[in-house]
Amino acid sequence: MPEQIAGITTLVWVACAYAVLLVAIGWSFDRMARRSSQRSVASRTFGFTYHESHDAWQCPEDQWLWPTAYDRDNRVMRYRADADICNTCPVKSSCTVSHQGREIVREVDPWPYSASGRFHRGLATVVALFSLVITGMAAVLFHRPLEVALEITVALVCLMLTIPLGIKLLRTPENYYESPYGGHVRSTSAEESTAVLIDRFEQKWGGVRNERVEKSREERERELLPVVSVTNGRRAWRGVKEAPLHKTTAQALQEMNQERSRGNDEN
């Protein structure tokens, strides 16, 4: 006979504890996903301030990014700065690679109504729902009155804790295609011009030029220049590095070989 605790089989206690643990894991996963999403948004908009009263972003250089389009497929509002101002900005190299002006996107749906939120909330709900499967299997295997009472109680508790996770998935606004901003902002879809998509891809994945990286790249290029000196009107290898001649190694070697060939012909 299996061991018992307070008249209930030990395996039933283990199953109930595991069911509660699954609900706790589901809630923890949802919380971590929410925080990760918040950090991602903060990293994309670092240094920029959103003014809800103006529905616009203000950059660190006190310039404004105004709404330009509502993307109904991704349910985001796109804000873009004036290209002329961005292209003459002294910190453009550390802000954006686009020549059309810095763009920022803002999800119009709060967590978890966004695409990422629905995905992670769905996973959390599925994990929590497995608690009902565990308690159901325990009820099939161990079905004495006291054990069934415990299993039903734990199942109800797990269900009540899971409902808040899954209820918002039933009210998702993903099928609302009208712009929440009315007609003063044009609505677009994912099928836009190639130029716009390329510009958006460069901003997202191309990164921005860093002055230190650019400087180190130039220094590496100078390191590759030939170490030469001038003797009797001809270049010769001396083994001492002098001022760079702003030529690649291949070009310098080619010129040196040509001059040596002309010198041998003259002799």
Secondary structure, DSSP 8 states (H G I E B T S, - for coil): ---EETTEEHHHHHHHHHHHHHHHHHHHHHHHHHHHHHHHHHHHTTT-EEETTTTEEE-TTS-EEEEEEEETTTTEEEEE--HHHHHT-TTGGGT---SS--EEEEESS-TTSSHHHHHHHHHHHHHHHHHHHHHHHHHHH---HHHHHHHHHHHHHHHHHHHHHHGGGGG--TT--S-TTTTSS-EE-S---HHHHHHHHIIIII----HHHHHHHHHHHHHTS--EEEETTEEEE-S---S--S--HHHHHHHHHHHHHHHHHH-
